[in-house]
Amino acid sequence: EKQGFRHFMLKEIHEQPSVVRTCLEVYFNPDWQRKSTKPVNLNLSSELTDDLENIQIVACGTSWHASLVGKYLLEQIAEIPTFVQYASEYRYSPSPIMANTMTIGVTQSGETADTLAALGMERQRRSRLDKPYRPRIVGISNRPESTLGGMVDQLINTYAGIEIGVAATKTFVAQVMAFYVLALDLAWQRKTISPERIDQILAGLLQLPTQIEKILQTEEGKIEDLAHNFPETRDFVFLGRGINFPIALEGALKLKEISYIHAEGYPAGEMKHGPIALLDAHVPVVAIAMGGSVYEKVISNAQEAKARDARLIGIVPQSYDDEVFHDILNVPEVEELLSPILAVIPLQLLSYYIASLRGLDVDQPRNLAKSVTVE
Ligand code: M6R
């Protein structure tokens, strides 16, 4: 069942190129001719998209991180103001009801109690108004047959295949892909980007599966070796900015949940507002420096960490190798918008190898269940 891999998590990490390929095959229209056809086949009903003004997203854990990448895409590509909420918080302090708002629940299992409850609450509060607002409830899930599937107006299936490891890997990548699809569909409908730009993004997305394969081929051995350096490490810091800030959060969550090492993900520019006080030679810092608009800023934030003697690990595009880093994990060079799906791969591998070298039960970490059905 593990197909020769030591753990399901490692198998699932290796399945990611094919997960992205499936998403591209299912959702992207190969006959996209710029004018006559749609670029993606999402078939969202007009009830959901007509006069749409805002999107709010509720999710937990890794799905919340995917949603933060989604917010970036929906705002930057489709120009729709988007608000991402922890489902467990939203339930007890929901924002005032806004008209023409789509609510998206993101849950790979489709069974997370808080996410389902937040969606149920949202539908109810909208229908209780004197002049009810259309609820427009959408789900993004890997399990269309789940409870979530039965309670949404439309479900976007992520087609990652069943995920057994408690740490979400391929389902995260599939959720982020779903957000590219949704953002491109809405951008096309609303004409917020040109057909040429859609072409460009689609061409970039089509490269992702081979680029993930390349990371797995060239970096996995390096990452396994690197993981040997942290047998006693108790804290890690992950830094990212812009579309890769959620990837820093995701890198930290992966490490925490399977290796039991304390880890924090931070927007790199926030370091100097407090957390930098934590740094010394015992706290490695992973900086996601993927090129694009924030590259120079991330490098200068990394330099600040280095000046506090932190061991600095860079997730960096091939041609950008920067001397600031002690260790470099390379990913293929892509435009910033497409970089999170590549940046997350070395972080998944790093947490996997650190946990596995510690002899931990990577697939079934202590205190955790695959889906959290308690509130
Ligand atoms: O099934 P869901 O996507 O709703 O699960 C949400 C979280 O419980 C989940 O992502 C959790 O954080 C993972 N174990 C992270 O790897």
Residues whose N, C-alpha, C, O or C-beta is under 5 A from the ligand:
A	BS01	M6R	C60 G61 T62 S63 V106 T107 Q108 S109 G110 T112 V166 A167 A168 K370 S371 V372
